[in-house]
Amino acid sequence: MDLFETKVLTVSQLTAGIKDLLETTFEEVWVEGEISNLRSPPSGHIYFTLKDENSQIRAVIFKMQVRYVRFDLEDGLQVICWGRVGIYEKRGEYQLILDYVEPKGIGSLQLAFEQLKERLAEEGLFDEARKRGLPLLPRRIGIVTSPTGAAIQDMLNIVRRRFENIEVVLYPVKVQGEGAAEEIAQGIGYLGVQGDVDVTIVGRGGGSLEDLWAFNEEVVARAIFDSPVPVISAVGHETDFTIADFVADVRAPTPSAAAELVVQQKKDLLRMIEVLGERMGREMDYFVTRKREEVKGFGGRFRDPRRRMEELRLRLDECWSRLATAALRTWRESREQAERVFHLLRSQDPSYGIASLRDGLSKRTKEMIGGIHSLLSDKRSVWEKEMARLDAMSPLAILKRGYSITRRLPDGTILRDARDVEVKGTVEVRLHRGEIVCRVEGKR
């Protein structure tokens, strides 16, 4: 073989040829294996080794495709992958560039469901001890669901039929597809904090696992967990279970069942009130009867206190001075006196004594009124005489006889001498009726 006639390739040329051959031959390939050496750098790409009993190959999932992987990749997991074979020319290494990964023997969504369920259970989001009971009769109900689905109509019909006065607040959301989980979580948070509701129902009608997936998202689970009001999960049919069902305070098998759980029938409540009222009436009757019997028992042991009061009024002055030195003797005498008064009161009608006292009171009232009138008349005569004396001594009475009082203005000094005022000065003259202001034209 002549070396000079043979075509010599560079490493780059050879690598490029191998790259073209592999990438065109294995442009689309399905590969099954076990994940090992898994790592996820800050770039967001995922690198791992796919191996079986005899061989291994490097694999990569670029960041743009990672978002479509619903479950968590982990070492030891058996997976089925779809992608193409590529060559990293700088190192001359071939690898799988993957676009799709699913766990072997179980769907990716189901695995993601199990992984999230296990993680949230470890955090305590499913604990029964933290779950709250539903209000007996909510004033306002919040519903997070699609405004166009059959579920909302079923729930509204049941609420109106069972108790038409309850107010319902609907927070409309998408219940499947891109962004549905975020909208549902936002609706749960809004109704719990700003919606002024007593309980929140979150759910939708039935569907496949993919259709119900929004209710398996972690963001929805944490929104239910953080809600300040009880949350009822009503997703799908009775056989459907989601992460939202495990976190919610109450799980309803269907949206219609959720409405029946949260709203009791008005007639049932009225019947309950009637039954409780009857029970309370019976209890009150029993209580009153028992207390009446107790009072009768006490009545046989105690005398009428009103009679004792009458006796004490009669004996109070006498007993007060002797109480400190003769309490025991006074008590005995009082008991004997009470017995005598009791028999005396029974033999005599007290109305006669009352009539006599009433006549005496009327007579003394008339005498008192007459004395008051006489006293007032005497006092009025004295008052009139004193007023006449005061009036005679009053300077105003002197003015009435034609005299006047003159004051110099502006200081108001009373004038007794013509020399105390200047010509052209101003004076004020007080007459019997009224005052006049004058200017001095001259003086003598």
C-alpha angles and dihedrals in degrees: 000000000000110000092203092056093050119093109240116207127206119233090253092051092049092047091048090051092050089047093053092046095049097041093050094042096044100031092137120021138162114215130184123203150115123283118237137160091028116185136165115196124197090269089078095239119125121224127188144143120254111208145166132188095293110021146026138199134191118248136190135192111198121223095256091059097040091078090064092059103096098187134055116263114224139170115276095026115135109225142173113223135193124202144090139285116254137180124226095212098195091064099023091236126141122214144167116262103203130204100173136029130179131172117256116250095008133059120256092240092051092050091048088050092052093045094050092043091054094047095048091046090055089052091054099247091132098048112134092212092069096049117107131220124244121257114258094233114005117210094207129017124203121208125193110195144099113304092216102047128101091243095072092048092050092050094047092048092052093046093050092046095049100039117356096189097065115106118230124202116198121203103195116219142157110261098199140021134041114347095007094118092052092050092049092049091048091051093051091050094046096050092045095052108024105014096079090222129150096212137008128218116201122183152085141222126286128293145134124305089264091051092051095042096105088070090055094058119113093230090061092047093053092046090055091046092051096045112121091212129056115275127210116203113212107170124157124318131334092271094051117096125186136177087255089062092057095047098042121096090236130017117212118196092223138006089254091054089051091057090049091049096051099040121051119204113268092226090054091053091047090050090049090052090049092050092047090048091053091047091049090049091053091047091049092049090051092046094049092047092050092048091047090055090049090051091050089052091052091046091063091056101042132056124228105284092213091068090049089052092054091051092049092051090055095046101036099098093046096045097045096068093045100038097094095055103028109032096136095045091046091052091054093047091047091054092051091045090050090055092050092047090048092056092042092052091050092052097045130056108229092206091085092057090047092053091050092050090048091054091048090049092051092050094049090046091057092047090050092050091050092050091049091052092049092048092049091050092052092047092048091054091051090047093051092050092050091048090053090052092049091048091052091052094045117110087221089066089057090054088054089064092059103276124125141197118232123201129189115237138260097012095044096229113165109242119228098156129045089223089068092072132060127226111262088023123131126244136181119224119202113207131183088268117027136335135267131202116219138185116224110240095176145335138219 
